[in-house]
């Protein structure tokens, strides 16, 4: 029996640690904060799991809580962190307590995009030209050589937050005026279609990989536009993506699940954008589990904990199913009350699951990227069929809302933007400076 420590970032009905880890064969302890604690209550009641409230954005507090759990429950044999922003704190816990698993040096290439892109370029992948924003002279030279548009973003960011496409020197200076430049990067704009690929690495080889064409982009989603994707059934593209994913696994040390983003240019070439050593967000894992018989989150948890991966349900039709998803974001201005919903799930046969809010639902300031104003999951036999179903949903589905009284919000809860900015700012010192 192993003692496994979980750093939990999530709340809500999609949190299913009982499926991801065997609570009867192992002792499982948890660290979480705020409303994320509620998701763990059933595990404490059913299995006696130790649960500690901790600010998971405070690395020192996480380490201290882990030491306390180890004193009370016993030696920790593995640390599980399934959210991207918790990978580094988990690595610090392993280092400080002598627990097997990834260290900071193992994760730097999948969390710092400057290191990531250098290694991928050295491995032969096509990568957009880039530079760090900390050196003003180098940045000015970069702009002279490459011109506009340019993309500026945090080198250790996630989820498309704070990514900006800039078209002039004035926009560039304005974007950099309020940031700590040493943690930002600038790269050339890639004119191409954005994709993501999700899958699994086992024993050093990519054993599962699905390429999805984005409908809109994460950047657009952060501007309150719908975001979706659908699996592409092109054998040519599938082969190129598998090769790119394997290059990333070899060059960056990816050993379990991955979420890869890349562009396809007009000439059919692939340009690497970035990769994360975690499961794709939103409904990606649910689609893999439903349609392809693989729970990526369970596989990731098992790999981090050092236990046997979960049994996989064989899906005979898996190779012939095309998955798709579409998510509508909550309103940026919160709190807001839903006044009307046009539900279209019954009229589109490719939708096999739909989640829409009821009239009267309050969107408040506790929202996260997991909270949506509408979510649809699709399955079909061809890419064309699923894409057409997504297009019909975009045409027909609407949610309307009005401002709600401020009293309905939790005053102590920061807005999503404030919370995310706080997380990023508190994480800049987890790494040593990656520059050679």
Phi, psi and omega in degrees: 000129178259153172256116185245130177259129179247129171263111187260126180256347195250160174221166174102179188290344181280351180282118188220061181296336178297327176277329185280332181224144181276101183283349178272331181268343184222156172273126182242127175243155187228145168241132180201169180224156173054225184291348178289343178293326185299326181294342184263350184303316179299327180288325177292321182287319185278323188240359182070027181297137175284130181231127179238136174276131183206151174282101185291351175271354180255104187298318180298321179292323177297316180296317180297319179294323178296319177298319181295317178296321180296322178293322186272326186256327182131171182307132179274127183261341181200150179239128181246127175221112187265342178270143185301321183288352178258358181297318182288314174303322178298320178296322178294321176299315179300317181295315185287329183255002178068039183262138178299153177129184184299136171258175179304318182295336178283337187254351186302324184285343178254003177239332177255112188293337177292314177296317180304311184289326176298315183291321180292322177296319178295333180276358176101001179283150176281125184226141176297147176298143183209164174206161175281150181274355187287332183260107185299320182295316179295323180294316179297320178294322179298317180294320179297321184281326188249338179069193180250159003283156177231160177243128177244134181201161175294135181293338180241027181280185182200156172068013180079005181288136178069010175285132181228135172261121189245142186243359182206164178298323180296317178295323179296312181295322179295321181293326184270353187296326187248020181238159174278106192296332184295344182252015180239161178222162180230137180217161179289149179283131179262121179271094182191175179277131181273135177233164164229154176229138181231146181179206191216138174250129178227128180053039176084354181245143176288110184264344181210132180204127175234131178261132183239132173272127181291144163254111195066196184221161174304325178298317178293324179298322178290349174259019175076025173260152179298153178228136179208185178189163178209145181293139181262129185262026178274117178299324179298311181294319180302318179295317179295320181292319177300319178296318179294318179297320179292322175300317179294318179299317181289316186283331188248356177077031177287126186240358182216237182283161178209154173230107187252139175237140182205164177249147168251122182276173182298334179273006177084005179277156178255136177244118179296135175253297178192168178219148176236141180271061178201169180288144176303149185279186180061224185268014185303311182296323179298320179293318177299319181291316184290315190260332185244358174074019181233125175264102184294324180294321177295322178295319179295316179298316180297319180296318180290323183281344182074035179241172180296137177294159183292154175294139182256132176282125179282128180247108187299324184269007187304320183290347184251000181265136175250120181266154176205162179209158176210127181237136176252126184285157172294160177296146178290324180273110182231153005284151179219147181249132179289129181249338181202141176226127174258096183276128185244003188302323183292340183261001181234106190294335181287343176284119178252347172215141177218138176233114180229148181285153174276154174302133183100347178300138178257122169269120183240187187282003176271009184299150173228179180294349177274348181268128185228159176267006178167135180217132183230134177246137188237153168215144181201184183260344179219158175299317181301318181297314182290320178299320179296323178293321177296318179299320178295323178295316179300326181287325193255331187276132176218149171231130178245147181213169178225161178298138178253158178302143181300335182296341180282345180272158174271107187300329184280350183269126179291158174294164180302315181298317179296318181295316181293319179296321178297319179298314182296316182296326182281351184258355187293340182257010178289320177274153159286160178302124185281353184291142178291000000 
